[in-house]
Amino acid sequence: MNEERIGMAGEKLGDYFNVDAACLGNTEYYVPFDAIANVTEDAVRLNIRKDQIKSMGWDQRPSETSMRDTTGMRGTTDTDRTMQLREEELHARTTQVEKGRVHLGKDVVEEERTLEVPVTREEVYVERHPVDRRPTDQPISETDTQTIRVPVNEERVEVEKQPVVYEEVGVGKRVTQDTRQVSDTVRREELRTDKEGDVDAPETTER
């Protein structure tokens, strides 16, 4: 950039400082601080050319509002002078993972069960009753004996085991939803202002 003198730097007016620019045919210009390229002991250098100053609108004294907000009065190279402050944000996403398995099987266990079964049996009884006396033609002999044999029966219980289905088991899956908290450390960039020499740098404010 050509070293072209504009005028004499004057007092600070908010985010501006005034310049006595009689060499340009005007009494004063009000230059925003973000138009400063660098500052040395004997000069304040701007980031625009001398022939661009008249088109910047700096010949009007800024209002109290514009002294705090210089948007719209920046030079054409303002983009080159912009610093972006960044920070990290947390974003969460979910991924399906297998947390375990369920196995269904069958085990055989034994237990004692009792059934009450009605059964019948035969009992022998003897009846004696008198009869009319009548003669018999058979003599009584010590060797002559008579035996009556009567079979006696009863029901016997026999146990059989028959497998039967007593229950059916079904298995399935259903989706439930809950909320979990996740945390991590994030970083961000904060503005740091370093001054060299006798510079009256404006305080930075959040917009």
C-alpha positions in Angstrom: 0.0 0.0 0.0 1.3 3.5 -0.9 2.3 5.6 2.2 -0.1 8.6 1.5 -0.7 11.1 4.2 -4.4 11.8 4.9 -4.3 14.1 7.9 -3.8 14.4 11.7 -5.4 11.8 13.9 -7.5 13.4 16.7 -9.7 12.3 19.5 -11.6 9.0 20.1 -15.4 9.1 19.5 -16.8 5.7 20.6 -15.7 3.2 17.9 -14.3 6.1 15.8 -11.5 8.6 15.8 -11.5 11.8 13.9 -8.9 12.9 11.4 -8.2 16.5 10.4 -7.9 15.9 6.6 -7.5 19.4 5.2 -5.4 18.0 2.4 -8.5 16.3 1.0 -10.6 19.4 1.0 -12.6 18.5 4.0 -12.3 19.6 7.6 -12.7 16.2 9.4 -13.2 12.5 8.7 -14.5 10.1 11.3 -12.7 6.8 10.8 -13.8 3.5 12.5 -11.2 1.6 14.4 -11.7 -1.5 12.3 -10.2 0.4 9.4 -6.8 0.5 11.2 -4.2 -1.7 9.6 -1.4 -1.0 12.1 -0.2 1.6 14.5 3.4 2.8 15.0 4.9 5.5 17.1 4.5 8.2 14.5 1.6 7.0 12.3 -1.7 5.3 12.1 -2.1 3.3 8.9 -5.5 2.4 7.4 -6.4 -0.7 5.4 -7.8 1.4 2.4 -6.3 3.7 -0.1 -6.5 7.5 0.0 -8.7 7.7 -3.0 -11.3 5.4 -1.4 -11.9 7.6 1.7 -14.4 10.0 0.1 -16.6 7.0 -0.9 -16.7 5.6 2.7 -19.1 8.1 4.1 -16.7 9.1 6.9 -17.3 12.8 6.4 -20.4 12.7 8.5 -20.2 12.8 12.3 -21.5 9.5 13.6 -24.6 9.4 15.8 -24.4 8.0 19.3 -25.9 4.7 18.0 -23.5 4.4 15.1 -20.6 5.1 17.4 -21.4 1.8 19.1 -22.3 0.0 15.9 -20.1 0.7 12.8 -21.9 -1.8 10.5 -22.4 -0.2 7.1 -19.4 2.1 7.4 -16.7 -0.6 7.1 -14.2 -0.5 4.3 -14.2 -2.7 1.3 -11.6 -4.9 2.8 -13.6 -5.6 6.0 -13.9 -9.3 5.2 -10.1 -9.6 5.4 -10.2 -8.1 8.9 -12.8 -10.4 10.3 -12.0 -13.0 13.0 -14.4 -15.9 13.6 -14.8 -17.3 17.1 -15.7 -20.9 17.1 -17.0 -23.3 19.7 -17.7 -27.0 19.8 -21.3 -28.3 20.1 -22.4 -31.7 21.4 -24.5 -33.8 19.0 -25.7 -37.2 20.0 -26.8 -40.1 17.8 -27.9 -43.6 18.6 -26.6 -46.9 17.2 -28.2 -50.3 17.6 -25.9 -52.7 19.5 -26.5 -56.1 20.9 -26.6 -55.9 24.7 -27.3 -59.6 25.4 -29.4 -62.6 24.5 -32.3 -64.6 26.0 -32.3 -68.4 25.7 -35.5 -70.4 26.3 -35.1 -74.1 27.0 -36.8 -77.0 28.9 -35.7 -78.8 32.0 -37.2 -82.0 33.4 -38.1 -81.9 37.1 -39.7 -84.6 39.2 -42.4 -84.2 41.8 -44.7 -86.5 43.8 -48.4 -86.5 43.0 -51.2 -88.4 44.7 -54.4 -89.6 43.1 -57.4 -91.0 45.0 -58.9 -93.9 43.0 -62.1 -95.7 44.1 -61.7 -99.5 44.0 -64.0 -102.4 44.8 -63.2 -105.7 46.5 -65.2 -108.8 47.5 -65.7 -109.9 51.1 -66.8 -113.4 52.1 -69.6 -113.8 54.6 -71.1 -117.0 56.0 -74.8 -117.4 56.7 -76.2 -120.2 58.9 -79.9 -120.9 59.3 -81.8 -123.9 60.6 -83.6 -126.3 58.3 -86.3 -128.9 58.7 -84.9 -132.1 60.1 -85.0 -134.8 57.5 -83.2 -138.2 57.2 -80.2 -138.6 55.0 -79.0 -141.8 53.4 -75.3 -141.0 53.8 -73.6 -142.0 56.9 -71.2 -139.8 58.8 -67.6 -140.8 58.1 -64.4 -139.4 59.5 -62.9 -139.6 56.1 -65.7 -137.9 54.2 -65.0 -134.2 54.1 -66.5 -131.4 52.0 -64.9 -128.2 51.1 -66.4 -125.1 49.4 -64.0 -122.9 47.6 -65.1 -119.4 46.8 -62.8 -117.1 44.8 -62.5 -113.6 46.3 -61.7 -110.7 43.9 -60.7 -107.1 44.2 -59.7 -104.3 41.9 -56.0 -103.5 41.7 -54.8 -100.0 40.8 -52.3 -99.8 38.0 -50.6 -96.5 37.3 -49.8 -95.3 33.8 -48.2 -92.1 32.8 -49.3 -90.2 29.7 -47.5 -87.0 28.5 -49.9 -84.0 27.9 -49.3 -80.4 27.0 -50.2 -78.2 29.9 -48.9 -74.8 28.7 -47.5 -73.0 25.6 -44.7 -70.3 25.9 -44.3 -67.6 23.3 -41.4 -65.1 23.2 -41.2 -61.7 21.4 -39.6 -58.3 21.7 -41.1 -54.8 22.2 -39.4 -51.4 22.0 -39.4 -49.1 25.0 -37.9 -45.7 25.3 -36.1 -43.9 28.1 -33.8 -40.9 28.4 -30.1 -41.0 29.1 -27.7 -38.2 29.9 -24.4 -38.0 28.1 -21.7 -35.4 28.7 -18.4 -34.5 27.3 -15.9 -31.6 27.3 -16.2 -29.0 24.6 -13.9 -26.2 23.6 -14.5 -22.7 22.4 -12.4 -19.8 21.2 -12.5 -16.5 23.1 -11.2 -13.2 21.9 -7.9 -11.9 23.2 -6.7 -8.4 22.6 -3.0 -7.6 22.6 -1.8 -4.0 22.3 1.6 -2.8 21.1 2.7 0.7 21.8 0.5 3.5 23.1 -2.8 2.3 21.5 -6.2 3.2 22.8 -8.0 0.1 21.6 -11.8 0.0 22.0 -13.4 -2.5 24.4 -15.0 -5.5 22.7 -18.7 -6.2 23.2 -20.9 -9.1 22.3 -23.3 -8.5 19.5 
